[in-house]
Structures are given as C-alpha cells and as structure tokens.
C-alpha cells in the first residue's frame, strides 16, 4: 500500500531539506518518509 502525500506536505519537507539544517536521515525519521522519496521530491520541487 502506498501513501499519498499532498503537495503542501511535499513542499514543506523539501523546504526543510533545502535549508540544510538537518540530515536526510533525520528528515526521513522526522517526517516518516523514505530518504529516496525526499530526494525525488527535491528534484521535482527544489
């Protein structure tokens, strides 16, 4: 079963990722999203 995230959530995660104050591992744990998914979102929204 895949989880569907809304656009605002994705952009929030990417914004936190781009800020660079937390590692990808930490963001993944904080938002409960796979590291590869965050990387994919960053390519799309970053």
mmCIF entry with sequence, helices, sheets and N, C-alpha, C, O atoms, coordinates in Angstrom:
data_MODEL
# 
_entry.id   MODEL 
# 
_entity.id                         1 
_entity.type                       polymer 
_entity.pdbx_number_of_molecules   1 
# 
_entity_poly.entity_id                      1 
_entity_poly.type                           'polypeptide(L)' 
_entity_poly.nstd_linkage                   no 
_entity_poly.nstd_monomer                   no 
_entity_poly.pdbx_seq_one_letter_code       
;(UNK)(UNK)(UNK)(UNK)(UNK)(UNK)(UNK)(UNK)(UNK)(UNK)(UNK)(UNK)(UNK)(UNK)(UNK)(UNK)
(UNK)(UNK)(UNK)(UNK)(UNK)(UNK)(UNK)(UNK)(UNK)(UNK)(UNK)(UNK)(UNK)(UNK)(UNK)(UNK)
(UNK)(UNK)(UNK)(UNK)(UNK)(UNK)(UNK)(UNK)(UNK)(UNK)(UNK)(UNK)(UNK)(UNK)
;
_entity_poly.pdbx_seq_one_letter_code_can   XXXXXXXXXXXXXXXXXXXXXXXXXXXXXXXXXXXXXXXXXXXXXX 
_entity_poly.pdbx_strand_id                 A 
# 
loop_
_entity_poly_seq.entity_id 
_entity_poly_seq.num 
_entity_poly_seq.mon_id 
_entity_poly_seq.hetero 
1 1  UNK n 
1 2  UNK n 
1 3  UNK n 
1 4  UNK n 
1 5  UNK n 
1 6  UNK n 
1 7  UNK n 
1 8  UNK n 
1 9  UNK n 
1 10 UNK n 
1 11 UNK n 
1 12 UNK n 
1 13 UNK n 
1 14 UNK n 
1 15 UNK n 
1 16 UNK n 
1 17 UNK n 
1 18 UNK n 
1 19 UNK n 
1 20 UNK n 
1 21 UNK n 
1 22 UNK n 
1 23 UNK n 
1 24 UNK n 
1 25 UNK n 
1 26 UNK n 
1 27 UNK n 
1 28 UNK n 
1 29 UNK n 
1 30 UNK n 
1 31 UNK n 
1 32 UNK n 
1 33 UNK n 
1 34 UNK n 
1 35 UNK n 
1 36 UNK n 
1 37 UNK n 
1 38 UNK n 
1 39 UNK n 
1 40 UNK n 
1 41 UNK n 
1 42 UNK n 
1 43 UNK n 
1 44 UNK n 
1 45 UNK n 
1 46 UNK n 
# 
_struct_asym.id          A 
_struct_asym.entity_id   1 
# 
loop_
_struct_conf.conf_type_id 
_struct_conf.id 
_struct_conf.pdbx_PDB_helix_id 
_struct_conf.beg_label_comp_id 
_struct_conf.beg_label_asym_id 
_struct_conf.beg_label_seq_id 
_struct_conf.pdbx_beg_PDB_ins_code 
_struct_conf.end_label_comp_id 
_struct_conf.end_label_asym_id 
_struct_conf.end_label_seq_id 
_struct_conf.pdbx_end_PDB_ins_code 
_struct_conf.beg_auth_comp_id 
_struct_conf.beg_auth_asym_id 
_struct_conf.beg_auth_seq_id 
_struct_conf.end_auth_comp_id 
_struct_conf.end_auth_asym_id 
_struct_conf.end_auth_seq_id 
_struct_conf.pdbx_PDB_helix_class 
_struct_conf.details 
_struct_conf.pdbx_PDB_helix_length 
HELX_P HELX_P1 AA1 UNK A 7  ? UNK A 19 ? UNK A 7  UNK A 19 1 ? 13 
HELX_P HELX_P2 AA2 UNK A 24 ? UNK A 31 ? UNK A 24 UNK A 31 1 ? 8  
HELX_P HELX_P3 AA3 UNK A 35 ? UNK A 45 ? UNK A 35 UNK A 45 1 ? 11 
# 
_struct_conf_type.id          HELX_P 
_struct_conf_type.criteria    ? 
_struct_conf_type.reference   ? 
# 
loop_
_atom_site.group_PDB 
_atom_site.id 
_atom_site.type_symbol 
_atom_site.label_atom_id 
_atom_site.label_alt_id 
_atom_site.label_comp_id 
_atom_site.label_asym_id 
_atom_site.label_entity_id 
_atom_site.label_seq_id 
_atom_site.pdbx_PDB_ins_code 
_atom_site.Cartn_x 
_atom_site.Cartn_y 
_atom_site.Cartn_z 
_atom_site.occupancy 
_atom_site.B_iso_or_equiv 
_atom_site.pdbx_formal_charge 
_atom_site.auth_seq_id 
_atom_site.auth_comp_id 
_atom_site.auth_asym_id 
_atom_site.auth_atom_id 
_atom_site.pdbx_PDB_model_num 
ATOM 1   N N  . UNK A 1 1  ? 0.840  -1.180 0.000  1.00 0.00 ? 1  UNK A N  1 
ATOM 2   C CA . UNK A 1 1  ? 0.000  0.000  0.000  1.00 0.00 ? 1  UNK A CA 1 
ATOM 3   C C  . UNK A 1 1  ? 0.886  1.246  0.000  1.00 0.00 ? 1  UNK A C  1 
ATOM 4   O O  . UNK A 1 1  ? 1.772  1.380  0.844  1.00 0.00 ? 1  UNK A O  1 
ATOM 5   N N  . UNK A 1 2  ? 0.653  2.136  -0.925 1.00 0.00 ? 2  UNK A N  1 
ATOM 6   C CA . UNK A 1 2  ? 1.450  3.355  -0.971 1.00 0.00 ? 2  UNK A CA 1 
ATOM 7   C C  . UNK A 1 2  ? 0.690  4.504  -0.315 1.00 0.00 ? 2  UNK A C  1 
ATOM 8   O O  . UNK A 1 2  ? -0.540 4.547  -0.316 1.00 0.00 ? 2  UNK A O  1 
ATOM 9   N N  . UNK A 1 3  ? 1.454  5.420  0.237  1.00 0.00 ? 3  UNK A N  1 
ATOM 10  C CA . UNK A 1 3  ? 0.884  6.584  0.904  1.00 0.00 ? 3  UNK A CA 1 
ATOM 11  C C  . UNK A 1 3  ? 0.882  7.740  -0.077 1.00 0.00 ? 3  UNK A C  1 
ATOM 12  O O  . UNK A 1 3  ? 1.859  7.949  -0.797 1.00 0.00 ? 3  UNK A O  1 
ATOM 13  N N  . UNK A 1 4  ? -0.198 8.486  -0.110 1.00 0.00 ? 4  UNK A N  1 
ATOM 14  C CA . UNK A 1 4  ? -0.290 9.655  -0.977 1.00 0.00 ? 4  UNK A CA 1 
ATOM 15  C C  . UNK A 1 4  ? -0.138 10.900 -0.108 1.00 0.00 ? 4  UNK A C  1 
ATOM 16  O O  . UNK A 1 4  ? -0.894 11.099 0.843  1.00 0.00 ? 4  UNK A O  1 
ATOM 17  N N  . UNK A 1 5  ? 0.832  11.723 -0.437 1.00 0.00 ? 5  UNK A N  1 
ATOM 18  C CA . UNK A 1 5  ? 1.088  12.947 0.312  1.00 0.00 ? 5  UNK A CA 1 
ATOM 19  C C  . UNK A 1 5  ? 0.589  14.135 -0.500 1.00 0.00 ? 5  UNK A C  1 
ATOM 20  O O  . UNK A 1 5  ? 0.701  14.139 -1.726 1.00 0.00 ? 5  UNK A O  1 
ATOM 21  N N  . UNK A 1 6  ? 0.037  15.144 0.173  1.00 0.00 ? 6  UNK A N  1 
ATOM 22  C CA . UNK A 1 6  ? -0.430 16.308 -0.559 1.00 0.00 ? 6  UNK A CA 1 
ATOM 23  C C  . UNK A 1 6  ? 0.753  17.214 -0.917 1.00 0.00 ? 6  UNK A C  1 
ATOM 24  O O  . UNK A 1 6  ? 1.832  17.104 -0.334 1.00 0.00 ? 6  UNK A O  1 
ATOM 25  N N  . UNK A 1 7  ? 0.535  18.092 -1.863 1.00 0.00 ? 7  UNK A N  1 
ATOM 26  C CA . UNK A 1 7  ? 1.601  18.955 -2.384 1.00 0.00 ? 7  UNK A CA 1 
ATOM 27  C C  . UNK A 1 7  ? 2.208  19.840 -1.298 1.00 0.00 ? 7  UNK A C  1 
ATOM 28  O O  . UNK A 1 7  ? 3.423  20.038 -1.277 1.00 0.00 ? 7  UNK A O  1 
ATOM 29  N N  . UNK A 1 8  ? 1.390  20.370 -0.404 1.00 0.00 ? 8  UNK A N  1 
ATOM 30  C CA . UNK A 1 8  ? 1.903  21.236 0.655  1.00 0.00 ? 8  UNK A CA 1 
ATOM 31  C C  . UNK A 1 8  ? 2.870  20.492 1.572  1.00 0.00 ? 8  UNK A C  1 
ATOM 32  O O  . UNK A 1 8  ? 3.899  21.041 1.966  1.00 0.00 ? 8  UNK A O  1 
ATOM 33  N N  . UNK A 1 9  ? 2.548  19.258 1.907  1.00 0.00 ? 9  UNK A N  1 
ATOM 34  C CA . UNK A 1 9  ? 3.432  18.454 2.740  1.00 0.00 ? 9  UNK A CA 1 
ATOM 35  C C  . UNK A 1 9  ? 4.759  18.211 2.031  1.00 0.00 ? 9  UNK A C  1 
ATOM 36  O O  . UNK A 1 9  ? 5.825  18.359 2.627  1.00 0.00 ? 9  UNK A O  1 
ATOM 37  N N  . UNK A 1 10 ? 4.688  17.841 0.767  1.00 0.00 ? 10 UNK A N  1 
ATOM 38  C CA . UNK A 1 10 ? 5.906  17.593 -0.007 1.00 0.00 ? 10 UNK A CA 1 
ATOM 39  C C  . UNK A 1 10 ? 6.790  18.836 -0.036 1.00 0.00 ? 10 UNK A C  1 
ATOM 40  O O  . UNK A 1 10 ? 8.002  18.745 0.156  1.00 0.00 ? 10 UNK A O  1 
ATOM 41  N N  . UNK A 1 11 ? 6.185  19.986 -0.276 1.00 0.00 ? 11 UNK A N  1 
ATOM 42  C CA . UNK A 1 11 ? 6.947  21.237 -0.337 1.00 0.00 ? 11 UNK A CA 1 
ATOM 43  C C  . UNK A 1 11 ? 7.541  21.592 1.020  1.00 0.00 ? 11 UNK A C  1 
ATOM 44  O O  . UNK A 1 11 ? 8.645  22.133 1.085  1.00 0.00 ? 11 UNK A O  1 
ATOM 45  N N  . UNK A 1 12 ? 6.837  21.300 2.091  1.00 0.00 ? 12 UNK A N  1 
ATOM 46  C CA . UNK A 1 12 ? 7.361  21.543 3.438  1.00 0.00 ? 12 UNK A CA 1 
ATOM 47  C C  . UNK A 1 12 ? 8.606  20.697 3.698  1.00 0.00 ? 12 UNK A C  1 
ATOM 48  O O  . UNK A 1 12 ? 9.599  21.189 4.232  1.00 0.00 ? 12 UNK A O  1 
ATOM 49  N N  . UNK A 1 13 ? 8.545  19.429 3.317  1.00 0.00 ? 13 UNK A N  1 
ATOM 50  C CA . UNK A 1 13 ? 9.680  18.527 3.501  1.00 0.00 ? 13 UNK A CA 1 
ATOM 51  C C  . UNK A 1 13 ? 10.869 18.989 2.655  1.00 0.00 ? 13 UNK A C  1 
ATOM 52  O O  . UNK A 1 13 ? 12.003 19.004 3.132  1.00 0.00 ? 13 UNK A O  1 
ATOM 53  N N  . UNK A 1 14 ? 10.609 19.364 1.408  1.00 0.00 ? 14 UNK A N  1 
ATOM 54  C CA . UNK A 1 14 ? 11.681 19.828 0.526  1.00 0.00 ? 14 UNK A CA 1 
ATOM 55  C C  . UNK A 1 14 ? 12.294 21.115 1.062  1.00 0.00 ? 14 UNK A C  1 
ATOM 56  O O  . UNK A 1 14 ? 13.512 21.286 1.007  1.00 0.00 ? 14 UNK A O  1 
ATOM 57  N N  . UNK A 1 15 ? 11.478 22.011 1.572  1.00 0.00 ? 15 UNK A N  1 
ATOM 58  C CA . UNK A 1 15 ? 11.991 23.268 2.148  1.00 0.00 ? 15 UNK A CA 1 
ATOM 59  C C  . UNK A 1 15 ? 12.934 22.962 3.318  1.00 0.00 ? 15 UNK A C  1 
ATOM 60  O O  . UNK A 1 15 ? 14.004 23.561 3.436  1.00 0.00 ? 15 UNK A O  1 
ATOM 61  N N  . UNK A 1 16 ? 12.532 22.038 4.168  1.00 0.00 ? 16 UNK A N  1 
ATOM 62  C CA . UNK A 1 16 ? 13.385 21.650 5.296  1.00 0.00 ? 16 UNK A CA 1 
ATOM 63  C C  . UNK A 1 16 ? 14.678 21.007 4.795  1.00 0.00 ? 16 UNK A C  1 
ATOM 64  O O  . UNK A 1 16 ? 15.750 21.248 5.349  1.00 0.00 ? 16 UNK A O  1 
ATOM 65  N N  . UNK A 1 17 ? 14.577 20.201 3.762  1.00 0.00 ? 17 UNK A N  1 
ATOM 66  C CA . UNK A 1 17 ? 15.747 19.542 3.180  1.00 0.00 ? 17 UNK A CA 1 
ATOM 67  C C  . UNK A 1 17 ? 16.705 20.573 2.591  1.00 0.00 ? 17 UNK A C  1 
ATOM 68  O O  . UNK A 1 17 ? 17.915 20.495 2.801  1.00 0.00 ? 17 UNK A O  1 
ATOM 69  N N  . UNK A 1 18 ? 16.165 21.531 1.859  1.00 0.00 ? 18 UNK A N  1 
ATOM 70  C CA . UNK A 1 18 ? 16.995 22.545 1.204  1.00 0.00 ? 18 UNK A CA 1 
ATOM 71  C C  . UNK A 1 18 ? 17.640 23.489 2.222  1.00 0.00 ? 18 UNK A C  1 
ATOM 72  O O  . UNK A 1 18 ? 18.708 24.044 1.958  1.00 0.00 ? 18 UNK A O  1 
ATOM 73  N N  . UNK A 1 19 ? 17.011 23.674 3.363  1.00 0.00 ? 19 UNK A N  1 
ATOM 74  C CA . UNK A 1 19 ? 17.577 24.530 4.407  1.00 0.00 ? 19 UNK A CA 1 
ATOM 75  C C  . UNK A 1 19 ? 18.902 23.972 4.908  1.00 0.00 ? 19 UNK A C  1 
ATOM 76  O O  . UNK A 1 19 ? 19.782 24.725 5.325  1.00 0.00 ? 19 UNK A O  1 
ATOM 77  N N  . UNK A 1 20 ? 19.038 22.653 4.866  1.00 0.00 ? 20 UNK A N  1 
ATOM 78  C CA . UNK A 1 20 ? 20.303 22.012 5.200  1.00 0.00 ? 20 UNK A CA 1 
ATOM 79  C C  . UNK A 1 20 ? 20.637 21.936 6.666  1.00 0.00 ? 20 UNK A C  1 
ATOM 80  O O  . UNK A 1 20 ? 21.764 21.592 7.024  1.00 0.00 ? 20 UNK A O  1 
ATOM 81  N N  . UNK A 1 21 ? 19.681 22.251 7.531  1.00 0.00 ? 21 UNK A N  1 
ATOM 82  C CA . UNK A 1 21 ? 19.987 22.206 8.960  1.00 0.00 ? 21 UNK A CA 1 
ATOM 83  C C  . UNK A 1 21 ? 19.770 20.824 9.579  1.00 0.00 ? 21 UNK A C  1 
ATOM 84  O O  . UNK A 1 21 ? 20.114 20.596 10.739 1.00 0.00 ? 21 UNK A O  1 
ATOM 85  N N  . UNK A 1 22 ? 19.196 19.902 8.795  1.00 0.00 ? 22 UNK A N  1 
ATOM 86  C CA . UNK A 1 22 ? 19.015 18.519 9.250  1.00 0.00 ? 22 UNK A CA 1 
ATOM 87  C C  . UNK A 1 22 ? 19.470 17.582 8.141  1.00 0.00 ? 22 UNK A C  1 
ATOM 88  O O  . UNK A 1 22 ? 19.318 17.880 6.956  1.00 0.00 ? 22 UNK A O  1 
ATOM 89  N N  . UNK A 1 23 ? 20.020 16.463 8.536  1.00 0.00 ? 23 UNK A N  1 
ATOM 90  C CA . UNK A 1 23 ? 20.469 15.473 7.551  1.00 0.00 ? 23 UNK A CA 1 
ATOM 91  C C  . UNK A 1 23 ? 19.260 14.795 6.911  1.00 0.00 ? 23 UNK A C  1 
ATOM 92  O O  . UNK A 1 23 ? 18.150 14.835 7.442  1.00 0.00 ? 23 UNK A O  1 
ATOM 93  N N  . UNK A 1 24 ? 19.498 14.185 5.785  1.00 0.00 ? 24 UNK A N  1 
ATOM 94  C CA . UNK A 1 24 ? 18.445 13.448 5.089  1.00 0.00 ? 24 UNK A CA 1 
ATOM 95  C C  . UNK A 1 24 ? 17.913 12.328 5.974  1.00 0.00 ? 24 UNK A C  1 
ATOM 96  O O  . UNK A 1 24 ? 16.712 12.055 5.978  1.00 0.00 ? 24 UNK A O  1 
ATOM 97  N N  . UNK A 1 25 ? 18.779 11.695 6.706  1.00 0.00 ? 25 UNK A N  1 
ATOM 98  C CA . UNK A 1 25 ? 18.366 10.618 7.620  1.00 0.00 ? 25 UNK A CA 1 
ATOM 99  C C  . UNK A 1 25 ? 17.426 11.175 8.694  1.00 0.00 ? 25 UNK A C  1 
ATOM 100 O O  . UNK A 1 25 ? 16.401 10.571 9.008  1.00 0.00 ? 25 UNK A O  1 
ATOM 101 N N  . UNK A 1 26 ? 17.789 12.333 9.251  1.00 0.00 ? 26 UNK A N  1 
ATOM 102 C CA . UNK A 1 26 ? 16.970 12.959 10.297 1.00 0.00 ? 26 UNK A CA 1 
ATOM 103 C C  . UNK A 1 26 ? 15.614 13.384 9.744  1.00 0.00 ? 26 UNK A C  1 
ATOM 104 O O  . UNK A 1 26 ? 14.585 13.167 10.383 1.00 0.00 ? 26 UNK A O  1 
ATOM 105 N N  . UNK A 1 27 ? 15.610 13.989 8.558  1.00 0.00 ? 27 UNK A N  1 
ATOM 106 C CA . UNK A 1 27 ? 14.349 14.397 7.938  1.00 0.00 ? 27 UNK A CA 1 
ATOM 107 C C  . UNK A 1 27 ? 13.454 13.196 7.664  1.00 0.00 ? 27 UNK A C  1 
ATOM 108 O O  . UNK A 1 27 ? 12.244 13.244 7.884  1.00 0.00 ? 27 UNK A O  1 
ATOM 109 N N  . UNK A 1 28 ? 14.059 12.130 7.187  1.00 0.00 ? 28 UNK A N  1 
ATOM 110 C CA . UNK A 1 28 ? 13.310 10.917 6.914  1.00 0.00 ? 28 UNK A CA 1 
ATOM 111 C C  . UNK A 1 28 ? 12.614 10.417 8.181  1.00 0.00 ? 28 UNK A C  1 
ATOM 112 O O  . UNK A 1 28 ? 11.446 10.031 8.146  1.00 0.00 ? 28 UNK A O  1 
ATOM 113 N N  . UNK A 1 29 ? 13.328 10.429 9.273  1.00 0.00 ? 29 UNK A N  1 
ATOM 114 C CA . UNK A 1 29 ? 12.754 9.989  10.549 1.00 0.00 ? 29 UNK A CA 1 
ATOM 115 C C  . UNK A 1 29 ? 11.708 10.983 11.060 1.00 0.00 ? 29 UNK A C  1 
ATOM 116 O O  . UNK A 1 29 ? 10.649 10.578 11.540 1.00 0.00 ? 29 UNK A O  1 
ATOM 117 N N  . UNK A 1 30 ? 12.002 12.273 10.959 1.00 0.00 ? 30 UNK A N  1 
ATOM 118 C CA . UNK A 1 30 ? 11.088 13.303 11.460 1.00 0.00 ? 30 UNK A CA 1 
ATOM 119 C C  . UNK A 1 30 ? 9.748  13.288 10.729 1.00 0.00 ? 30 UNK A C  1 
ATOM 120 O O  . UNK A 1 30 ? 8.694  13.424 11.352 1.00 0.00 ? 30 UNK A O  1 
ATOM 121 N N  . UNK A 1 31 ? 9.791  13.125 9.418  1.00 0.00 ? 31 UNK A N  1 
ATOM 122 C CA . UNK A 1 31 ? 8.567  13.176 8.605  1.00 0.00 ? 31 UNK A CA 1 
ATOM 123 C C  . UNK A 1 31 ? 8.020  11.794 8.245  1.00 0.00 ? 31 UNK A C  1 
ATOM 124 O O  . UNK A 1 31 ? 6.968  11.685 7.615  1.00 0.00 ? 31 UNK A O  1 
ATOM 125 N N  . UNK A 1 32 ? 8.733  10.745 8.643  1.00 0.00 ? 32 UNK A N  1 
ATOM 126 C CA . UNK A 1 32 ? 8.323  9.368  8.355  1.00 0.00 ? 32 UNK A CA 1 
ATOM 127 C C  . UNK A 1 32 ? 8.137  9.154  6.845  1.00 0.00 ? 32 UNK A C  1 
ATOM 128 O O  . UNK A 1 32 ? 7.129  8.618  6.385  1.00 0.00 ? 32 UNK A O  1 
ATOM 129 N N  . UNK A 1 33 ? 9.159  9.601  6.098  1.00 0.00 ? 33 UNK A N  1 
ATOM 130 C CA . UNK A 1 33 ? 9.171  9.474  4.639  1.00 0.00 ? 33 UNK A CA 1 
ATOM 131 C C  . UNK A 1 33 ? 10.520 8.874  4.251  1.00 0.00 ? 33 UNK A C  1 
ATOM 132 O O  . UNK A 1 33 ? 11.549 9.232  4.824  1.00 0.00 ? 33 UNK A O  1 
ATOM 133 N N  . UNK A 1 34 ? 10.516 7.969  3.286  1.00 0.00 ? 34 UNK A N  1 
ATOM 134 C CA . UNK A 1 34 ? 11.758 7.343  2.834  1.00 0.00 ? 34 UNK A CA 1 
ATOM 135 C C  . UNK A 1 34 ? 12.738 8.379  2.288  1.00 0.00 ? 34 UNK A C  1 
ATOM 136 O O  . UNK A 1 34 ? 12.336 9.362  1.667  1.00 0.00 ? 34 UNK A O  1 
ATOM 137 N N  . UNK A 1 35 ? 14.029 8.147  2.528  1.00 0.00 ? 35 UNK A N  1 
ATOM 138 C CA . UNK A 1 35 ? 15.069 9.063  2.036  1.00 0.00 ? 35 UNK A CA 1 
ATOM 139 C C  . UNK A 1 35 ? 14.992 9.229  0.531  1.00 0.00 ? 35 UNK A C  1 
ATOM 140 O O  . UNK A 1 35 ? 15.142 10.339 0.021  1.00 0.00 ? 35 UNK A O  1 
ATOM 141 N N  . UNK A 1 36 ? 14.762 8.142  -0.182 1.00 0.00 ? 36 UNK A N  1 
ATOM 142 C CA . UNK A 1 36 ? 14.691 8.211  -1.647 1.00 0.00 ? 36 UNK A CA 1 
ATOM 143 C C  . UNK A 1 36 ? 13.498 9.057  -2.099 1.00 0.00 ? 36 UNK A C  1 
ATOM 144 O O  . UNK A 1 36 ? 13.572 9.738  -3.122 1.00 0.00 ? 36 UNK A O  1 
ATOM 145 N N  . UNK A 1 37 ? 12.422 9.015  -1.352 1.00 0.00 ? 37 UNK A N  1 
ATOM 146 C CA . UNK A 1 37 ? 11.247 9.819  -1.687 1.00 0.00 ? 37 UNK A CA 1 
ATOM 147 C C  . UNK A 1 37 ? 11.554 11.298 -1.504 1.00 0.00 ? 37 UNK A C  1 
ATOM 148 O O  . UNK A 1 37 ? 11.173 12.117 -2.341 1.00 0.00 ? 37 UNK A O  1 
ATOM 149 N N  . UNK A 1 38 ? 12.236 11.648 -0.422 1.00 0.00 ? 38 UNK A N  1 
ATOM 150 C CA . UNK A 1 38 ? 12.611 13.045 -0.193 1.00 0.00 ? 38 UNK A CA 1 
ATOM 151 C C  . UNK A 1 38 ? 13.527 13.517 -1.310 1.00 0.00 ? 38 UNK A C  1 
ATOM 152 O O  . UNK A 1 38 ? 13.370 14.633 -1.806 1.00 0.00 ? 38 UNK A O  1 
ATOM 153 N N  . UNK A 1 39 ? 14.470 12.698 -1.709 1.00 0.00 ? 39 UNK A N  1 
ATOM 154 C CA . UNK A 1 39 ? 15.374 13.055 -2.810 1.00 0.00 ? 39 UNK A CA 1 
ATOM 155 C C  . UNK A 1 39 ? 14.594 13.285 -4.105 1.00 0.00 ? 39 UNK A C  1 
ATOM 156 O O  . UNK A 1 39 ? 14.868 14.235 -4.838 1.00 0.00 ? 39 UNK A O  1 
ATOM 157 N N  . UNK A 1 40 ? 13.637 12.427 -4.381 1.00 0.00 ? 40 UNK A N  1 
ATOM 158 C CA . UNK A 1 40 ? 12.805 12.577 -5.581 1.00 0.00 ? 40 UNK A CA 1 
ATOM 159 C C  . UNK A 1 40 ? 12.001 13.872 -5.532 1.00 0.00 ? 40 UNK A C  1 
ATOM 160 O O  . UNK A 1 40 ? 11.910 14.587 -6.530 1.00 0.00 ? 40 UNK A O  1 
ATOM 161 N N  . UNK A 1 41 ? 11.423 14.172 -4.383 1.00 0.00 ? 41 UNK A N  1 
ATOM 162 C CA . UNK A 1 41 ? 10.656 15.409 -4.236 1.00 0.00 ? 41 UNK A CA 1 
ATOM 163 C C  . UNK A 1 41 ? 11.560 16.624 -4.423 1.00 0.00 ? 41 UNK A C  1 
ATOM 164 O O  . UNK A 1 41 ? 11.157 17.611 -5.040 1.00 0.00 ? 41 UNK A O  1 
ATOM 165 N N  . UNK A 1 42 ? 12.780 16.554 -3.892 1.00 0.00 ? 42 UNK A N  1 
ATOM 166 C CA . UNK A 1 42 ? 13.710 17.675 -4.024 1.00 0.00 ? 42 UNK A CA 1 
ATOM 167 C C  . UNK A 1 42 ? 14.027 17.948 -5.489 1.00 0.00 ? 42 UNK A C  1 
ATOM 168 O O  . UNK A 1 42 ? 14.172 19.104 -5.885 1.00 0.00 ? 42 UNK A O  1 
ATOM 169 N N  . UNK A 1 43 ? 14.133 16.910 -6.287 1.00 0.00 ? 43 UNK A N  1 
ATOM 170 C CA . UNK A 1 43 ? 14.380 17.085 -7.729 1.00 0.00 ? 43 UNK A CA 1 
ATOM 171 C C  . UNK A 1 43 ? 13.197 17.770 -8.390 1.00 0.00 ? 43 UNK A C  1 
ATOM 172 O O  . UNK A 1 43 ? 13.373 18.585 -9.296 1.00 0.00 ? 43 UNK A O  1 
ATOM 173 N N  . UNK A 1 44 ? 12.006 17.447 -7.945 1.00 0.00 ? 44 UNK A N  1 
ATOM 174 C CA . UNK A 1 44 ? 10.794 17.997 -8.546 1.00 0.00 ? 44 UNK A CA 1 
ATOM 175 C C  . UNK A 1 44 ? 10.471 19.397 -8.046 1.00 0.00 ? 44 UNK A C  1 
ATOM 176 O O  . UNK A 1 44 ? 10.116 20.267 -8.841 1.00 0.00 ? 44 UNK A O  1 
ATOM 177 N N  . UNK A 1 45 ? 10.589 19.628 -6.736 1.00 0.00 ? 45 UNK A N  1 
ATOM 178 C CA . UNK A 1 45 ? 10.152 20.875 -6.131 1.00 0.00 ? 45 UNK A CA 1 
ATOM 179 C C  . UNK A 1 45 ? 11.289 21.815 -5.743 1.00 0.00 ? 45 UNK A C  1 
ATOM 180 O O  . UNK A 1 45 ? 11.058 22.985 -5.437 1.00 0.00 ? 45 UNK A O  1 
ATOM 181 N N  . UNK A 1 46 ? 12.513 21.298 -5.756 1.00 0.00 ? 46 UNK A N  1 
ATOM 182 C CA . UNK A 1 46 ? 13.647 22.091 -5.280 1.00 0.00 ? 46 UNK A CA 1 
ATOM 183 C C  . UNK A 1 46 ? 14.209 22.940 -6.289 1.00 0.00 ? 46 UNK A C  1 
ATOM 184 O O  . UNK A 1 46 ? 15.169 23.662 -6.024 1.00 0.00 ? 46 UNK A O  1 
# 
